[in-house]
Amino acid sequence: MLLAPRLLPLHLLGAAATTVAVLLGLWQLDTWGAQREQAARDLTSLPPVALDDVLDADGPFPSAGVGRPVELAGEWVPEATFYVAERELEGRDGVWAVTPVAVCEEGAACGEASALLVVRGWSADPAGAPPAPDGRAELTGWLQPPEGSGRPDLDPGDDVLPELRIADAIQRVDQDLYSAYLIAEDAEPGTGLAGLDPVTPASLPEPSGDTGLRNFLYGLQWFVFAAFALFVWWRWVRDEVDRERRARRAAAEELWPDGKQPEEHADAKGA
């Protein structure tokens, strides 16, 4: 009965659903492992490369770019300066001073170029931070993905943000923003970082233990779907087999109402 032609589509559907769910689960677990591995990598000691070699102006932040040293040139956008609250440096609470840089060649129309948020340094409070720089900028620093844990901004009207989110910063800038920010390295004087304590990747919090947890849970969810598909296939097959057995039993009772098979009648006559 299990190999009856009418049950073949059911077998194929069950096999396809289970296979797809298992493959998607393996893909999510592989993504989880890749994110964990990437979070553990330290790229900060590598030589800097051009920003465009790591990050596209219109593209998402690449997971392989976390902490990557890059170099860029452009023009400061001082009017878009803001501060990020609750930043600790050597046990002291303060803020990050952030000013966008329009990434462009000298002499180009920088007002139309995409801008990159640059962490210039740390200050004990916004009032004590030096004025934002103006003019040309030539910087080297470490790329970081934007933050976004969902902390609310209790005072949207000031220049202090709870997190370094692209969605919040873009409201302060007239041009497009890269999907990342740069921790500027104070390597040379005159780079616009004077008067601030330098911020380094060591100042960032350690990667969270739940890095990639969502992908891990998605992977487990797909395996549950695979098990459910197998269960549905088993119940469907069992119901079909039971239905076939009942149909055969009903046909037999219709042919032999007394419940005896033809050979049983022959044995009774012979006796």
N, C-alpha and C positions, 0 to 999 in steps of 0.2 A: 504493500500500500504506500510506503514512503517514497517509492520510485515511480508512482503513477504520474503520467504526463501532466495532469492538472496541478500537481504539487511542485513541479519544477520551477515555475515562476516564484513561488513562495521561498524555495531554497535559495534561488539566486538573489532575491531581495534581502533575505536575512544575511547572506554572506556579504553582499555589497554594503549594507548598513553597518555591519560589524567591522568590516575592513576599513571603511572610511573613518569610523569613530576611533579605531585603534591608531591609524596613521595620524589623525589630527592630534590625538593625545601624545604620541611620540614627538610630533613637531613642537607642541607646546613645552614638553619637558626639555627638548633640545634647546629651545629658546631660553628657558629658565636657566639651564646650565651655562649657556653662552653669556647671559647677563651676569651671572655670579662670577664667571671667569674674568669678564671684562672689568667688573668692579674691583677685582683683586689686582689688576695690572697697574703698574706704575710707569707712566710714560713721561713723567715730568723731567727726567734726566736726558731725554733724547734731544738732539739738536733741533732748533726751530725750523719750521718750513713755512712757506707762504700760506696765508689764510685760505686762499681759494683752492689749495691742494687738499684741504681737509673738509671745508664747509662751503656749500653753495649758498648764494644769497637767498634763493627761493626754496631751498631744500630743508628737510628735517635734520635735526642734529644727529650725526652718526654715532652709534654706540662705541665705535673704535676711536672716537676723537676725545674722549674724556681725559682731561689732563694733558693733552697734546700741546707742546710749545709751538706757537705760531708767531709770525711777524707780519705787520701790516703798516700801511701808511694811509693817511687821510687828513681830515680836518675835524677838530673838536666841534661839538654842538653844545656849547656851555649853557644855553637857555633851557636845555632839557635835563639838567643835572638834578639828581634826587639822591636820597639816602635810604639805606636798608637797615632797619632797626635790629636790636638784640644780636649784635655780632661781638663775639668774644675774641680777645687777643691777649695772650699771656695772662689769663685770669681776670682781665678787665673787660667790662661791658661797654659797648660803644656802637658806632654805626659804620657802615661802608659808604664811602663817597663814590657815586657812580655817574659817569658822564659818557654819553654816546660819542662815537667817532664815525663820521661818514667816510666809508672806505672808498678812496678814489685816488687817481693819479694827480700829481700837481698840475694845476692849470685846467683840470676837468671841471665839469659842472657838478660840484660835490653836493649841492642842495638837492639833487635828484638821485644821489647814490644811496644804496642801502647802508644802514648804520649798525655798528656793533656796540653793545653795552660794555663799558670798560670800568672795572673796579679799580679806581685810582689808588685807594688805600683806606686805612682805618683812622677814625677820629673818635675822641671821647664823646662828642656831641656835634650835631650839625652846625651849631653856632660857632664852634671852634675850628671848623674845617676851613682851609684856605679857599679863596675864590676859584671857580672852575677855570681851567685854561682855555685859551683861544688860539686860533691859527692852526698851522700844520702840526700833525702828530705822526711820529714814527715810533712804533711800540713793539715790544716783544712781551709775550705773556702766555698764560696757560688757559686753554679753552675749558669751559664747563657748561653742562646742560642747564637750562633754566629750571628754577625751583617751581614748586606748585603743590604744596600740601593742603592748600585751601584755607589758610589762615585769613581771617577777615581783616580788612583795613578799617580800624575804628574811627579814623579821621581822614576821609578821602580828600579833604581840602588842603592838607599840608604836603610837604615834600618828602615825608618819611613813609616808606612802604614796609609792610611786615615781611615781605619776601621779594626775591628778585625774579619776578614773573614777567614774561614778555607781554602778556595781555595787559598788565597794568602799565608797563613802561611805554607801550606803543601809543598810549593816549597823550603822552608828553612830547612825542617826536613827530615831525611832519613827514618823514620818509619811512620807508619800510625798515624793519629790523631783522637782523640775522637771528636764527633760532638758537642762540647761545650767548654767553657773556664771556669776557676775558678778564682774568686776574692779571693786571699789568705788573711787569717786573721792573723795579726801580733800578735799572742798570746804569743809566747815564743821567747826568744833570740836564735840566731843560726839557724833560719829557712831559711836564705837566703834573708830576706826582709829588713835587716838593711840598713839605709841610704836613705830610700824612705818614703815618706808620705803614710800612709795607705789609701787604697781605700776601701770603704764599699758599700753595696747595695744602701745606701742613696745617693751616688755620681752618681748613674745611672739616666738617664732621666726618667721622669714619663712615664708610658705606653701611647702610642699614642692614640688619640681619634679615630683613624681609625683602631684600632686593630680588626682583623677579618672582615674588610670591604669587602674584596674580597669574602669571603663566603657569606656575606649578599647579595652582588650584584648577585652572582651566584644563590642564592635562589630566588631572584626576577626574574632572567632570566628564571629559570625553571617554575615559575608560568606564565610567558608570553608564554612560550612554551605550557603549558597546555591550556591557553586560545586560542592559535592559533590552537591547535589540535581540540578543540571544534568548532572553526570557520570552519575549513576544513571539519569536520564531518557534520556540519549544511549545508554548501554549497553543499556538495556531496549528502546528502539526498534530499535537495531541487531540485537539478538538476535531480536526479533519479525520484522524484515525478513528476516534470514537463515533463520529457521524457515519463513517463507512461501515463500522461494525454493527451499529444499530440498523442501518439500511439492510445489511445482509441478514441480520437476525429477523427483521420484519418480513423480508422476502421469504425466508425459510418458514416462518410461522404461517404465512399465507398459503404456501404450498402444502405444508403438513401441519394442519391445525392441532392434531393430537400431540405434536411435538416429537413424533418418531420419524427418523430418516427412512428412506426406502429399504435399506438393508435390514433395519430393525423389523419392518413389516414382513420381509422375507423370512427372517429367523422365526418370527411368531407363527407363520403359516406352517413352516417345517416342523415346528414342535407339535 
